[in-house]
């Protein structure tokens, strides 16, 4: 094997390594973004379902970015926390 073929193999392997590393660096943040959007969507579903059930009791939690974020991060306990705040603030 001559020196040119050996250098070509080395360059191809180096490019493959760099491609894999860049791909890994791009996919990891993308997974985080998808996870945040999924949690926000689930938070919105919980808020809408909770507001529907709350109509029977006269309690409603406003749907906005902050309440969706709290419910998305904390889940069902976050919704109950918002519900508690709403009841306490209504007096």
Buried (B, 14 or more C-beta within 10 A) or exposed (E): EEEEEEEEEEEEEEEEEEEEEEEEEEEEEEEEEEEEEEBBEBBBEBBEEBBEEBEEEEBBBEBEEEBBBBBBEBBEEBBBEBBEEBEEEEE
